[in-house]
């Protein structure tokens, strides 16, 4: 399966590296992004997010969560959203390891975009299960060949 997030984002095409987003948030800027995944966690701590929601990011925490509110929510309620909910990963290095050629692995080429569905832990730290952002196919991938970016829904203002 492919990720519906990029289609839901409409005409948004501007990508910003996730580290640049963190820098802007640390300077007190607000960054507007499109949700590429969903988060349906219960409670006041987490924000309920669906694919295609426009989010207003105001802070980040330990590079894992970001404080956000949904633009369409007039209450302005802020809560935490996982960074992978708003991140598209771009392949920036050729994957040349022949051991990553099996059917369980996502075949990656430089320039491909991937949505992380689930990060792996333990011996698989640095790996994830994901899908192509704009075509069918899913499998395991090594995140060291990719760089995380977000889809801006609005340009940053000074």
DRENPA-3360 file (N, C-alpha, C; in nm, 2 decimals, always signed):
BEGIN
1 = XXXXXXXX = +0.08/-0.12/+0.00/+0.00/+0.00/+0.00/+0.09/+0.12/+0.00 ~ +0.04/+0.23/-0.06/+0.11/+0.36/-0.05/+0.05/+0.44/+0.05 ~ +0.11/+0.55/+0.09/+0.06/+0.64/+0.19/-0.03/+0.74/+0.13 ~ -0.15/+0.76/+0.19/-0.24/+0.86/+0.13/-0.20/+1.00/+0.17 ~ -0.11/+1.02/+0.26/-0.07/+1.16/+0.31/-0.03/+1.26/+0.21 ~ +0.05/+1.22/+0.11/+0.10/+1.32/+0.01/-0.02/+1.37/-0.08 ~ -0.11/+1.28/-0.11/-0.22/+1.32/-0.19/-0.32/+1.41/-0.11 ~ -0.33/+1.38/+0.02/-0.42/+1.45/+0.11/-0.36/+1.59/+0.13;
9 = XXXXXXXX = -0.23/+1.61/+0.11/-0.17/+1.74/+0.13/-0.20/+1.84/+0.02 ~ -0.27/+1.79/-0.09/-0.31/+1.88/-0.20/-0.19/+1.93/-0.27 ~ -0.18/+2.06/-0.29/-0.07/+2.12/-0.38/+0.06/+2.15/-0.30 ~ +0.06/+2.12/-0.18/+0.18/+2.14/-0.10/+0.30/+2.06/-0.15 ~ +0.40/+2.13/-0.19/+0.52/+2.06/-0.24/+0.65/+2.10/-0.17 ~ +0.65/+2.20/-0.09/+0.77/+2.25/-0.02/+0.80/+2.16/+0.09 ~ +0.92/+2.10/+0.09/+0.97/+2.02/+0.19/+1.08/+2.09/+0.27 ~ +1.08/+2.07/+0.40/+1.18/+2.12/+0.49/+1.24/+2.01/+0.57;
17 = XXXXXXXX = +1.38/+2.01/+0.58/+1.44/+1.90/+0.66/+1.39/+1.92/+0.81 ~ +1.37/+1.80/+0.87/+1.31/+1.80/+1.01/+1.41/+1.88/+1.10 ~ +1.54/+1.87/+1.09/+1.63/+1.94/+1.18/+1.61/+2.09/+1.16 ~ +1.58/+2.14/+1.04/+1.55/+2.29/+1.02/+1.42/+2.33/+1.09 ~ +1.32/+2.24/+1.10/+1.20/+2.26/+1.17/+1.23/+2.28/+1.32 ~ +1.31/+2.19/+1.37/+1.35/+2.20/+1.51/+1.42/+2.33/+1.54 ~ +1.51/+2.38/+1.45/+1.58/+2.50/+1.47/+1.48/+2.62/+1.47 ~ +1.38/+2.62/+1.38/+1.28/+2.73/+1.38/+1.20/+2.72/+1.51;
25 = XXXXXXXX = +1.16/+2.60/+1.56/+1.08/+2.60/+1.68/+1.16/+2.65/+1.80 ~ +1.29/+2.61/+1.80/+1.37/+2.66/+1.91/+1.39/+2.81/+1.92 ~ +1.37/+2.88/+1.80/+1.38/+3.02/+1.79/+1.24/+3.09/+1.82 ~ +1.14/+3.00/+1.85/+1.01/+3.06/+1.88/+0.91/+3.07/+1.76 ~ +0.95/+3.02/+1.64/+0.87/+3.03/+1.53/+0.76/+2.93/+1.53 ~ +0.65/+2.95/+1.46/+0.54/+2.86/+1.44/+0.56/+2.80/+1.30 ~ +0.55/+2.67/+1.29/+0.57/+2.60/+1.16/+0.44/+2.52/+1.13 ~ +0.38/+2.55/+1.01/+0.26/+2.48/+0.97/+0.29/+2.37/+0.87;
33 = XXXXXXXX = +0.24/+2.25/+0.91/+0.27/+2.13/+0.83/+0.15/+2.05/+0.81 ~ +0.16/+1.95/+0.71/+0.05/+1.86/+0.68/+0.08/+1.73/+0.75 ~ -0.02/+1.67/+0.81/-0.01/+1.53/+0.87/-0.01/+1.43/+0.76 ~ +0.09/+1.34/+0.77/+0.10/+1.24/+0.67/+0.06/+1.10/+0.72 ~ +0.03/+1.10/+0.85/-0.01/+0.98/+0.92/-0.12/+1.01/+1.02 ~ -0.16/+0.91/+1.09/-0.27/+0.94/+1.19/-0.22/+0.90/+1.33 ~ -0.27/+0.97/+1.43/-0.24/+0.94/+1.57/-0.38/+0.94/+1.64 ~ -0.42/+0.83/+1.69/-0.55/+0.82/+1.76/-0.53/+0.78/+1.91;
41 = XXXXXXXX = -0.44/+0.84/+1.98/-0.41/+0.81/+2.12/-0.51/+0.88/+2.21 ~ -0.55/+0.82/+2.31/-0.64/+0.88/+2.41/-0.58/+0.97/+2.51 ~ -0.65/+1.06/+2.56/-0.61/+1.14/+2.68/-0.57/+1.28/+2.63 ~ -0.54/+1.36/+2.74/-0.51/+1.50/+2.72/-0.37/+1.53/+2.67 ~ -0.28/+1.43/+2.68/-0.14/+1.45/+2.65/-0.11/+1.45/+2.50 ~ -0.19/+1.37/+2.42/-0.17/+1.36/+2.28/-0.28/+1.42/+2.20 ~ -0.24/+1.47/+2.08/-0.34/+1.53/+1.99/-0.39/+1.42/+1.89 ~ -0.52/+1.42/+1.87/-0.58/+1.33/+1.77/-0.56/+1.39/+1.64;
49 = XXXXXXXX = -0.49/+1.31/+1.55/-0.46/+1.36/+1.42/-0.50/+1.26/+1.31 ~ -0.55/+1.31/+1.20/-0.58/+1.23/+1.08/-0.50/+1.27/+0.97 ~ -0.48/+1.19/+0.87/-0.40/+1.22/+0.75/-0.47/+1.34/+0.68 ~ -0.38/+1.43/+0.64/-0.43/+1.55/+0.57/-0.46/+1.67/+0.67 ~ -0.46/+1.65/+0.80/-0.48/+1.76/+0.89/-0.37/+1.86/+0.88 ~ -0.40/+1.99/+0.88/-0.30/+2.09/+0.89/-0.27/+2.12/+1.04 ~ -0.14/+2.11/+1.07/-0.10/+2.13/+1.21/-0.01/+2.25/+1.23 ~ -0.03/+2.31/+1.34/+0.05/+2.43/+1.38/+0.15/+2.38/+1.49;
57 = XXXXXXXX = +0.28/+2.37/+1.46/+0.38/+2.32/+1.55/+0.44/+2.44/+1.62 ~ +0.46/+2.42/+1.76/+0.51/+2.53/+1.84/+0.64/+2.49/+1.92 ~ +0.66/+2.36/+1.95/+0.77/+2.32/+2.02/+0.81/+2.17/+1.99 ~ +0.93/+2.13/+2.02/+0.96/+1.99/+2.01/+1.02/+1.94/+2.14 ~ +1.02/+1.81/+2.16/+1.06/+1.75/+2.29/+1.15/+1.63/+2.26 ~ +1.28/+1.65/+2.29/+1.37/+1.53/+2.28/+1.37/+1.48/+2.13 ~ +1.34/+1.55/+2.03/+1.34/+1.51/+1.90/+1.24/+1.39/+1.87 ~ +1.15/+1.37/+1.96/+1.05/+1.26/+1.94/+0.91/+1.31/+1.92;
65 = XXXXXXXX = +0.87/+1.40/+2.00/+0.74/+1.46/+1.99/+0.74/+1.61/+1.96 ~ +0.63/+1.66/+1.90/+0.62/+1.80/+1.88/+0.49/+1.85/+1.94 ~ +0.49/+1.97/+2.00/+0.37/+2.03/+2.05/+0.29/+2.09/+1.93 ~ +0.17/+2.05/+1.92/+0.09/+2.10/+1.80/-0.05/+2.12/+1.83 ~ -0.12/+2.19/+1.74/-0.26/+2.21/+1.75/-0.31/+2.19/+1.60 ~ -0.43/+2.15/+1.59/-0.49/+2.14/+1.45/-0.54/+2.28/+1.42 ~ -0.51/+2.32/+1.30/-0.55/+2.45/+1.25/-0.70/+2.47/+1.25 ~ -0.77/+2.36/+1.22/-0.92/+2.36/+1.21/-0.99/+2.35/+1.34;
73 = XXXXXXXX = -0.92/+2.34/+1.45/-0.97/+2.34/+1.59/-0.97/+2.47/+1.64 ~ -1.09/+2.54/+1.65/-1.10/+2.68/+1.70/-1.06/+2.69/+1.85 ~ -1.06/+2.58/+1.92/-1.02/+2.59/+2.07/-0.87/+2.62/+2.08 ~ -0.79/+2.58/+1.98/-0.65/+2.60/+1.99/-0.58/+2.51/+2.08 ~ -0.65/+2.40/+2.12/-0.59/+2.30/+2.21/-0.46/+2.24/+2.16 ~ -0.35/+2.25/+2.24/-0.22/+2.20/+2.20/-0.20/+2.07/+2.28 ~ -0.14/+1.97/+2.21/-0.10/+1.85/+2.27/+0.02/+1.79/+2.18 ~ +0.07/+1.68/+2.23/+0.19/+1.62/+2.16/+0.15/+1.53/+2.04;
81 = XXXXXXXX = +0.23/+1.54/+1.94/+0.22/+1.45/+1.82/+0.35/+1.40/+1.79 ~ +0.36/+1.27/+1.76/+0.48/+1.20/+1.72/+0.54/+1.26/+1.59 ~ +0.67/+1.28/+1.59/+0.73/+1.34/+1.47/+0.71/+1.26/+1.34 ~ +0.70/+1.13/+1.35/+0.68/+1.05/+1.23/+0.54/+1.07/+1.17 ~ +0.45/+1.13/+1.24/+0.31/+1.16/+1.19/+0.32/+1.27/+1.08 ~ +0.43/+1.36/+1.09/+0.44/+1.47/+1.00/+0.56/+1.46/+0.91 ~ +0.63/+1.34/+0.91/+0.76/+1.33/+0.84/+0.75/+1.24/+0.72 ~ +0.80/+1.29/+0.61/+0.83/+1.20/+0.49/+0.98/+1.19/+0.48;
89 = XXXXXXXX = +1.02/+1.06/+0.46/+1.17/+1.03/+0.45/+1.21/+1.02/+0.31 ~ +1.32/+1.10/+0.27/+1.37/+1.09/+0.14/+1.50/+1.01/+0.13 ~ +1.51/+0.92/+0.04/+1.63/+0.84/+0.02/+1.74/+0.93/-0.04 ~ +1.85/+0.95/+0.04/+1.96/+1.04/-0.01/+2.09/+0.96/-0.04 ~ +2.09/+0.83/-0.01/+2.21/+0.75/-0.03/+2.17/+0.63/-0.10 ~ +2.24/+0.58/-0.20/+2.21/+0.45/-0.27/+2.22/+0.34/-0.17 ~ +2.12/+0.25/-0.17/+2.12/+0.13/-0.09/+2.19/+0.02/-0.17 ~ +2.31/-0.01/-0.13/+2.39/-0.10/-0.21/+2.42/-0.24/-0.14;
97 = XXXXXXXX = +2.36/-0.26/-0.03/+2.38/-0.38/+0.05/+2.30/-0.49/-0.02 ~ +2.35/-0.60/-0.08/+2.27/-0.70/-0.14/+2.19/-0.78/-0.04 ~ +2.22/-0.78/+0.09/+2.14/-0.84/+0.19/+2.00/-0.78/+0.20 ~ +1.99/-0.65/+0.15/+1.86/-0.58/+0.17/+1.77/-0.59/+0.04 ~ +1.80/-0.70/-0.03/+1.73/-0.73/-0.16/+1.61/-0.82/-0.15 ~ +1.58/-0.88/-0.03/+1.48/-0.97/-0.01/+1.34/-0.91/-0.02 ~ +1.23/-0.99/-0.03/+1.10/-0.94/-0.05/+1.04/-0.87/+0.07 ~ +1.11/-0.89/+0.19/+1.06/-0.82/+0.31/+1.11/-0.68/+0.32;
105 = XXXXXXXX = +1.21/-0.64/+0.23/+1.26/-0.50/+0.23/+1.20/-0.42/+0.13 ~ +1.19/-0.29/+0.16/+1.14/-0.19/+0.06/+1.26/-0.16/-0.03 ~ +1.24/-0.17/-0.16/+1.35/-0.14/-0.26/+1.35/+0.01/-0.27 ~ +1.47/+0.07/-0.24/+1.48/+0.21/-0.23/+1.58/+0.26/-0.34 ~ +1.55/+0.37/-0.40/+1.64/+0.44/-0.49/+1.65/+0.58/-0.45 ~ +1.76/+0.65/-0.47/+1.78/+0.79/-0.44/+1.66/+0.87/-0.49 ~ +1.61/+0.95/-0.41/+1.49/+1.04/-0.45/+1.36/+0.98/-0.41 ~ +1.35/+0.85/-0.38/+1.22/+0.79/-0.33/+1.18/+0.86/-0.20;
113 = XXXXXXXX = +1.05/+0.87/-0.18/+1.00/+0.92/-0.05/+0.92/+0.81/+0.02 ~ +0.94/+0.80/+0.15/+0.88/+0.69/+0.23/+0.81/+0.75/+0.35 ~ +0.71/+0.68/+0.39/+0.64/+0.72/+0.52/+0.67/+0.60/+0.61 ~ +0.72/+0.64/+0.73/+0.74/+0.54/+0.84/+0.61/+0.51/+0.91 ~ +0.58/+0.38/+0.91/+0.45/+0.34/+0.98/+0.49/+0.30/+1.12 ~ +0.60/+0.24/+1.14/+0.64/+0.19/+1.27/+0.79/+0.18/+1.28 ~ +0.85/+0.24/+1.39/+0.99/+0.22/+1.41/+1.02/+0.09/+1.48 ~ +1.13/+0.03/+1.45/+1.16/-0.10/+1.52/+1.26/-0.07/+1.63;
121 = XXXXXXXX = +1.27/-0.16/+1.73/+1.35/-0.14/+1.85/+1.44/-0.26/+1.87 ~ +1.52/-0.25/+1.98/+1.61/-0.36/+2.01/+1.72/-0.38/+1.91 ~ +1.74/-0.50/+1.86/+1.84/-0.53/+1.76/+1.82/-0.46/+1.63 ~ +1.69/-0.41/+1.61/+1.65/-0.35/+1.49/+1.65/-0.19/+1.50 ~ +1.71/-0.14/+1.61/+1.71/+0.01/+1.62/+1.77/+0.07/+1.50 ~ +1.71/+0.18/+1.45/+1.75/+0.25/+1.33/+1.68/+0.19/+1.20 ~ +1.59/+0.10/+1.22/+1.51/+0.04/+1.12/+1.36/+0.07/+1.14 ~ +1.29/+0.06/+1.03/+1.14/+0.09/+1.04/+1.07/+0.00/+0.94;
129 = XXXXXXXX = +0.94/-0.01/+0.96/+0.85/-0.06/+0.86/+0.78/+0.06/+0.80 ~ +0.78/+0.07/+0.67/+0.72/+0.18/+0.60/+0.67/+0.15/+0.46 ~ +0.62/+0.25/+0.40/+0.56/+0.24/+0.26/+0.61/+0.35/+0.18 ~ +0.61/+0.33/+0.05/+0.64/+0.44/-0.05/+0.53/+0.55/-0.03 ~ +0.57/+0.67/-0.04/+0.48/+0.79/-0.02/+0.39/+0.81/-0.14 ~ +0.43/+0.76/-0.26/+0.35/+0.79/-0.38/+0.33/+0.68/-0.48 ~ +0.35/+0.55/-0.43/+0.32/+0.43/-0.51/+0.31/+0.32/-0.42 ~ +0.26/+0.21/-0.47/+0.23/+0.09/-0.38/+0.36/+0.02/-0.35;
137 = XXXXXXXX = +0.37/-0.04/-0.23/+0.48/-0.11/-0.18/+0.51/-0.07/-0.04 ~ +0.54/-0.18/+0.04/+0.58/-0.15/+0.18/+0.67/-0.26/+0.22 ~ +0.75/-0.23/+0.33/+0.85/-0.33/+0.38/+0.94/-0.27/+0.48 ~ +1.05/-0.34/+0.51/+1.15/-0.29/+0.61/+1.25/-0.20/+0.54 ~ +1.30/-0.10/+0.62/+1.40/-0.01/+0.56/+1.49/+0.04/+0.67 ~ +1.61/+0.06/+0.63/+1.72/+0.11/+0.72/+1.72/+0.27/+0.70 ~ +1.69/+0.34/+0.82/+1.67/+0.48/+0.81/+1.80/+0.56/+0.79 ~ +1.92/+0.49/+0.80/+2.04/+0.56/+0.78/+2.06/+0.60/+0.63;
145 = XXXXXXXX = +1.99/+0.55/+0.54/+2.00/+0.59/+0.40/+1.90/+0.71/+0.36 ~ +1.82/+0.75/+0.46/+1.72/+0.85/+0.44/+1.74/+0.97/+0.52 ~ +1.67/+1.08/+0.49/+1.67/+1.20/+0.57/+1.52/+1.24/+0.59 ~ +1.48/+1.28/+0.71/+1.35/+1.32/+0.74/+1.32/+1.46/+0.70 ~ +1.20/+1.48/+0.64/+1.15/+1.61/+0.60/+1.00/+1.63/+0.63 ~ +0.95/+1.75/+0.64/+0.81/+1.77/+0.66/+0.76/+1.84/+0.53 ~ +0.62/+1.84/+0.51/+0.56/+1.91/+0.41/+0.50/+2.04/+0.47 ~ +0.56/+2.15/+0.44/+0.51/+2.28/+0.49/+0.37/+2.31/+0.42;
153 = XXXXXX = +0.27/+2.35/+0.50/+0.15/+2.39/+0.44/+0.14/+2.54/+0.42 ~ +0.23/+2.61/+0.48/+0.24/+2.76/+0.47/+0.39/+2.79/+0.47 ~ +0.42/+2.90/+0.41/+0.56/+2.95/+0.41/+0.59/+3.01/+0.55 ~ +0.71/+3.00/+0.59/+0.75/+3.06/+0.72/+0.75/+3.21/+0.71 ~ +0.72/+3.28/+0.82/+0.73/+3.42/+0.82/+0.84/+3.46/+0.91 ~ +0.90/+3.57/+0.88/+1.01/+3.62/+0.97/+0.97/+3.67/+1.10;
% end
